[in-house]
Amino acid sequence: MSVRAVLCLTLAVVMIASRATGTTVKELVRLRGQGESVLRGTGLVVGLPGTGDSGKEPALARPLAEFHKNSGNAIGRLEELATTRSVALVSLSCVIPEGGARADDTIDVHVSTLGTAKSLKGGRLILSPLIGPYKGDPVYAMAEGAISIEDGSTPTSARVRLGARMLEDIAMPPVGDSFDLVIRPAFAGWSSATQIAASIESLYRADPMSGGPTVARAIDERTVRVFVPEAERVDRAAFVADVMSADVNTALLRLPAMVVVNPADGSIVMTADVQIGAVAITHKDLTITTTIPAPQPTAFDPLVDRTRWTGVQAPAAAGGNAKLSDLLAAFKQLDIPVQDQIDVLQMIQKAGKLHAKLVID
C-alpha cells in the first residue's frame, strides 16, 4: 500500500471517529421563541362510501348546507340532507416547523373525525381555512387534498400529505443583543449546558481566562444565554449561524443512559451503555426450561425442570451489572412478545435495577 493510500485511510478513520463523538450546537438546541406552532380548523371530508356522519346530525348538516350555498346549490331545508352518509365533519391541525413557514410552503395536515363517521378511507378534504391557536387569529393557510389513512386500526384519523398551503408568513422574532438557546429534552443537563456554552465561548475567546465580555453562559439545565458581541451586531444572522454551527464533543456532555420504547409500534431503542442490576424475572408465559442430566442420561430421556422465572446477573468482574442488550437478546431467543418485554422493562425500572432513563413514547 502506498504512503498516499495510508495517509488517506488514516484521515478517513480520524474523520469517522471525530464524527462519532462530535456534533454541532444546532443539533442540540433551538432558539427560544422559534419552536413549533400549530394551526387549526374544521372541514368536511367528502366522497366516503357510506362511512361518514349521518345527515340527520345538525353539526354536519349546517356546514354542509353552507357548502352547497357557497357552491351555488342552496339547500331549502336541512332535512334534505338527512340521508347523507358520504360526508364527515373533521378537525384539522397543521404543525408549523421550527423556524416558521413562508407563503406558498406546503405542510402535512392531520385530520380527525368530530362526529359518528366510522372511517375516512377513500375521502377527500375539501378546501378549508386554517387559523392560529387563539381566538381572533387570521387565516394563515388553506387545506385540501386526498385522505391518507396511516393506521388501519384507527381509520377515523388520517393525514393529507402536503395538504396545507400557506397564505401568510409565520416568521420568528428577530434576534436582539442577546438570545437564549433551549436545549432539547434528550440532551438536557448541567453538563450539557456548560459544554455548549464553552463551545460557543471558544469561537471568540481561545483562552477563557483571558478576560473580556462573556459570549455564552449556562443559565440552567436547559438554557444557554448568548450575548452578541458589539462587533458582531452589524450582521446578527452570520453570528447566529456561527454559533449554531459550533462543534460540541458529545462525549463531554455526560448524558444519562436511555431506553425509549414505543408500545404502539412495538419498538425498543436504547443507548449502547445501558446496564441492569441483578434481578429475577417472572412474567406471564415466560418459561425457562432447564434440562437436568439423569444419573444415566440418554438423548431420548432427559429430566426436564420447568420454571417461570429466570435470573439475570453479571459476573463479578462486571461490577454487579449486566447489559440490557443481553436480556433483550434472551427475550428474542425465547420469542417473548415486544409488549411483554416493555412490561418487564417497566418492572425492572420500578425495582430500581434499570440504570437508565426509561422513556415511553
PEMOWO-V907295 format. One record per residue. RES is the residue in one small letter. PHI is phi in degrees with one decimal (NA if undefined). PSI is psi in radians with two decimals (999 if undefined). OMEGA is omega in degrees with one decimal (999 if undefined). Layout:
BEGIN
res-><RES:RES>
phi-><PHI:PHI>
psi-><PSI:PSI>
omega-><OMEGA:OMEGA>
END
This chain:
BEGIN
res-><m:s:v:r:a:v:l:c:l:t:l:a:v:v:m:i:a:s:r:a:t:g:t:t:v:k:e:l:v:r:l:r:g:q:g:e:s:v:l:r:g:t:g:l:v:v:g:l:p:g:t:g:d:s:g:k:e:p:a:l:a:r:p:l:a:e:f:h:k:n:s:g:n:a:i:g:r:l:e:e:l:a:t:t:r:s:v:a:l:v:s:l:s:c:v:i:p:e:g:g:a:r:a:d:d:t:i:d:v:h:v:s:t:l:g:t:a:k:s:l:k:g:g:r:l:i:l:s:p:l:i:g:p:y:k:g:d:p:v:y:a:m:a:e:g:a:i:s:i:e:d:g:s:t:p:t:s:a:r:v:r:l:g:a:r:m:l:e:d:i:a:m:p:p:v:g:d:s:f:d:l:v:i:r:p:a:f:a:g:w:s:s:a:t:q:i:a:a:s:i:e:s:l:y:r:a:d:p:m:s:g:g:p:t:v:a:r:a:i:d:e:r:t:v:r:v:f:v:p:e:a:e:r:v:d:r:a:a:f:v:a:d:v:m:s:a:d:v:n:t:a:l:l:r:l:p:a:m:v:v:v:n:p:a:d:g:s:i:v:m:t:a:d:v:q:i:g:a:v:a:i:t:h:k:d:l:t:i:t:t:t:i:p:a:p:q:p:t:a:f:d:p:l:v:d:r:t:r:w:t:g:v:q:a:p:a:a:a:g:g:n:a:k:l:s:d:l:l:a:a:f:k:q:l:d:i:p:v:q:d:q:i:d:v:l:q:m:i:q:k:a:g:k:l:h:a:k:l:v:i:d>
phi-><NA:-71.8:-61.8:-62.8:-64.3:-63.0:-63.3:-64.1:-64.6:-61.9:-62.2:-63.7:-64.2:-62.2:-64.9:-65.2:-64.0:-63.1:-67.3:-68.0:-111.2:-122.3:-153.7:-115.1:-58.3:-57.7:-76.7:-107.6:-137.1:-137.3:-76.9:-59.9:87.9:-121.4:-87.7:-69.7:-135.7:-127.8:-102.4:-139.0:179.3:-125.6:-158.7:-121.7:-103.0:-113.6:82.5:-79.3:-81.9:79.2:-108.5:-86.2:-69.4:-75.8:-65.8:-76.7:-79.3:-57.1:-61.0:-88.8:-60.3:-64.4:-67.1:-68.8:-64.0:-64.2:-61.7:-62.1:-62.7:-67.9:-92.0:84.2:-132.4:-62.2:-95.4:-68.3:-135.6:-62.2:-61.7:-65.6:-97.9:-60.4:-88.5:-66.6:-135.2:-104.9:-129.1:-130.3:-82.1:-131.8:-96.6:-120.0:-143.8:-140.0:-92.3:-81.9:-69.3:-56.1:94.2:87.2:-147.2:-119.8:-52.5:81.6:-64.4:-116.2:-138.4:-62.9:-120.4:-92.2:-125.7:-139.2:-69.1:-111.4:-118.0:-97.5:-57.6:-91.3:-160.0:-102.1:-60.5:85.8:-90.2:-141.0:-76.8:-83.9:-51.6:-137.3:-80.6:-119.7:-116.8:-73.0:-75.4:-108.7:-60.5:88.2:-65.1:-76.7:-80.2:-98.4:-154.9:-120.5:-122.6:-166.8:141.2:-72.1:-79.9:-121.1:-81.5:-94.2:-128.5:-60.7:-77.3:-131.2:-72.3:-88.9:-122.6:-154.3:-140.9:-110.9:-70.1:52.4:-83.4:-99.5:-110.3:-68.9:-98.8:-127.4:-72.1:-115.5:-96.6:-86.5:-62.5:-68.4:-82.2:-94.5:-74.3:-148.7:-153.8:-105.8:-100.6:-100.1:-74.3:-64.3:-52.5:-65.0:-112.5:-64.4:153.9:-62.7:-64.7:-65.4:-60.3:-65.0:-68.6:-64.0:-61.2:-64.7:-64.6:-70.2:-58.3:-65.2:-67.8:-118.5:-138.5:-62.9:-114.8:-58.5:-92.1:-79.1:86.7:97.1:-66.1:-73.4:-98.6:-140.9:-143.6:-75.3:-96.5:-153.6:-64.6:-125.4:-130.7:-122.2:-94.8:-114.0:-106.2:-78.0:-59.9:-54.3:-70.5:-95.7:-74.3:-73.0:-142.9:-63.9:-61.1:-65.8:-63.8:-61.8:-60.9:-64.9:-61.7:-70.3:-97.6:-63.0:-77.5:-130.3:-82.0:-65.8:-65.6:-88.8:-75.6:50.8:-73.6:-71.1:-61.6:-144.1:-125.6:-114.8:-121.9:-126.4:-59.7:-66.3:-87.9:69.0:-119.8:-131.4:-124.9:-143.3:-75.6:-71.5:-103.6:-75.0:-126.2:-131.1:-78.3:-67.2:-141.0:-118.1:-121.5:-138.7:-158.1:46.6:-92.1:-68.0:-131.1:-103.2:-106.8:-117.6:-91.9:-104.2:-62.8:-74.6:-53.4:-127.0:-70.4:-130.4:-66.8:-100.2:-140.8:-82.0:-91.8:-119.1:-111.0:-107.8:-142.0:-96.8:-141.5:-143.2:-95.9:-127.4:-148.5:-93.3:-64.7:-58.1:-67.5:-88.3:76.3:84.4:-116.4:-115.5:-84.2:-62.9:-61.0:-67.1:-64.7:-65.6:-64.7:-65.0:-59.6:-64.9:-63.7:-85.3:58.6:-79.9:-56.5:-60.1:-61.8:-67.4:-62.0:-63.8:-60.6:-64.8:-59.7:-65.9:-67.8:-63.2:-63.5:-62.6:-78.6:77.8:-106.5:-92.7:-88.2:-165.0:-83.8:-99.0:-115.9:-94.7:-87.3>
psi-><2.34:2.82:-0.68:-0.73:-0.70:-0.76:-0.73:-0.74:-0.73:-0.76:-0.71:-0.73:-0.75:-0.73:-0.71:-0.76:-0.70:-0.73:-0.54:-0.49:-0.04:2.73:-3.02:2.84:-0.67:-0.57:-0.22:-0.31:3.02:2.76:2.35:2.36:-0.05:0.67:-3.00:2.69:2.89:2.34:2.66:2.88:3.11:2.72:-3.07:2.32:2.17:2.95:0.31:2.48:1.06:0.24:0.19:-2.97:2.77:2.36:-0.19:-0.27:2.09:-0.58:-0.55:-0.74:-0.70:-0.95:-0.51:-0.69:-0.67:-0.68:-0.79:-0.70:-0.80:-0.36:0.07:0.30:1.17:2.49:2.28:-0.86:2.57:-0.45:-0.38:-0.30:0.12:-0.55:-0.01:2.26:0.22:0.14:2.51:2.38:2.25:2.72:2.43:2.46:2.57:2.14:2.02:2.19:2.93:2.43:-0.15:-2.89:2.77:2.75:2.37:-0.05:2.57:2.41:2.61:2.59:2.28:2.36:2.31:2.47:2.62:-0.27:-2.45:0.19:2.42:-0.47:2.55:0.05:2.31:-0.03:3.06:2.30:2.18:2.83:2.13:2.45:2.57:2.25:3.07:3.07:-0.21:2.67:2.33:-0.05:2.58:3.04:2.09:-0.43:2.84:2.46:2.47:2.85:3.06:2.47:2.36:2.02:2.16:-0.55:1.92:-0.38:-0.28:1.29:-0.01:-0.03:2.41:-3.02:2.54:1.89:2.19:0.63:-0.30:2.21:2.15:2.35:-0.51:2.70:2.48:1.65:2.63:2.68:2.54:2.76:2.29:-2.64:-0.27:2.75:2.78:2.42:2.19:2.08:2.35:2.54:-0.65:-0.36:0.10:2.55:2.72:-0.67:-0.67:-0.83:-0.76:-0.75:-0.68:-0.77:-0.73:-0.66:-0.69:-0.72:-0.69:-0.34:-0.51:-0.26:1.79:-0.58:1.88:-0.37:0.09:-0.12:-3.02:2.93:2.53:2.40:-0.68:2.47:2.38:2.18:-0.80:-2.92:-0.34:0.11:2.29:2.14:2.27:2.28:2.19:2.04:2.66:-0.73:-0.32:-0.09:-0.24:-0.36:1.31:-0.59:-0.76:-0.65:-0.81:-0.70:-0.73:-0.74:-0.82:-0.36:0.08:2.43:2.46:2.25:1.86:-0.36:-0.41:-0.08:-0.35:0.91:2.55:2.67:2.61:2.49:2.16:2.18:2.54:1.72:-0.59:-0.74:-0.24:0.68:2.59:2.14:2.36:2.77:2.82:-0.26:0.35:2.28:2.77:2.63:3.04:2.18:2.81:2.33:2.34:2.30:2.09:-2.10:0.25:2.03:2.21:2.21:2.17:2.15:2.12:2.05:2.34:2.94:-0.66:1.30:2.67:2.85:-0.37:-0.12:1.08:2.81:2.31:2.19:2.13:2.32:2.62:0.59:2.76:2.53:2.53:1.96:2.52:2.72:2.83:-0.57:-0.31:0.12:0.34:0.09:2.63:2.84:2.36:-0.57:-0.57:-0.70:-0.77:-0.60:-0.68:-0.72:-0.70:-0.71:-0.60:0.00:0.76:2.25:2.58:-0.67:-0.68:-0.63:-0.73:-0.71:-0.72:-0.73:-0.71:-0.67:-0.69:-0.69:-0.79:-0.53:-0.08:0.33:-0.08:1.91:1.04:2.86:2.19:2.14:2.14:1.97:999>
omega-><-177.7:178.0:180.0:179.9:178.6:179.9:179.5:179.5:178.6:179.3:179.7:179.3:178.9:-179.8:178.9:179.7:178.7:-178.7:-177.6:-176.1:-176.1:176.3:179.1:-179.4:-176.5:-178.5:-175.4:-171.1:166.3:176.3:177.4:-178.3:-179.4:176.8:178.3:173.0:-173.2:169.5:-176.5:177.4:172.4:-178.2:179.1:172.3:-176.3:176.8:-179.4:-177.5:178.5:-177.5:-177.9:177.3:174.6:177.2:177.8:-178.4:-179.2:-178.3:175.8:-173.5:-176.5:179.4:178.2:176.3:177.9:177.4:178.5:180.0:-179.7:179.1:178.5:-179.2:-174.0:177.8:-178.3:-178.3:-179.7:-179.4:179.4:-179.0:-171.8:-176.2:-177.9:173.8:-175.0:-176.7:177.3:172.5:-172.8:172.3:-177.6:173.3:-176.6:-177.8:176.1:-174.9:174.7:-178.5:175.4:-179.0:-179.6:179.0:-179.8:169.4:176.3:-173.4:177.9:177.6:175.3:-173.9:178.2:-179.4:177.0:-176.8:-173.8:179.5:-177.0:-178.1:176.0:-176.8:178.6:-176.5:177.6:177.5:176.3:-172.4:-174.4:179.2:175.1:-178.1:177.2:-175.5:-174.6:179.6:179.5:178.4:-179.9:174.8:-179.0:-175.1:173.0:-175.8:172.6:175.3:-178.0:179.4:176.6:178.7:-177.2:-179.0:-177.0:-179.9:177.6:-177.2:177.2:174.2:-174.6:-179.0:168.2:-174.1:-178.7:-174.3:-179.2:175.6:-177.0:174.1:-177.9:173.3:166.5:-173.9:178.2:-179.6:-179.3:179.2:178.5:179.8:173.8:178.1:-178.6:169.9:179.7:-177.7:179.8:-173.1:-177.3:-177.5:-174.5:178.2:-179.7:180.0:178.4:-179.0:-179.2:-178.0:177.9:177.9:179.9:179.4:178.5:178.4:-175.8:177.4:-172.6:177.5:-179.4:178.8:-178.7:-177.7:-175.1:-179.0:-177.9:-176.9:177.6:178.5:-178.5:-178.2:175.5:-178.8:175.7:-174.6:-176.9:-174.4:171.1:179.8:-178.2:179.4:-178.1:178.9:-178.0:-176.1:-176.9:-173.2:176.7:179.7:-177.1:-179.0:179.1:178.5:179.1:178.8:178.5:179.9:-175.6:179.7:178.3:-179.3:177.0:176.6:-175.9:178.4:-179.4:-179.7:179.5:-179.6:179.1:172.7:-173.7:173.2:179.2:-179.8:176.5:-177.7:-177.8:-179.8:-178.0:-177.3:177.4:178.9:-178.3:172.4:-171.6:-172.2:-177.1:179.0:175.4:175.4:180.0:-179.0:170.5:-171.2:166.9:-174.7:174.4:-173.9:178.1:-176.9:176.2:-177.9:179.1:178.4:-177.8:-179.8:174.8:178.0:175.6:-173.5:171.1:-179.5:-176.8:-174.6:174.4:171.9:-175.3:176.6:-178.4:177.1:-177.9:175.0:175.0:177.1:175.5:-175.8:-179.7:173.1:-175.6:-177.9:-177.4:178.0:177.1:-179.8:175.5:178.1:177.0:-179.7:178.0:178.7:180.0:176.3:177.0:176.8:-178.7:178.3:-179.9:178.9:177.5:179.4:-177.5:-180.0:176.5:176.7:178.8:177.7:179.4:178.5:179.3:178.1:178.2:177.8:-179.9:178.4:179.6:-177.0:175.4:-175.3:-179.5:174.7:179.6:-178.9:175.9:-175.5:999>
END
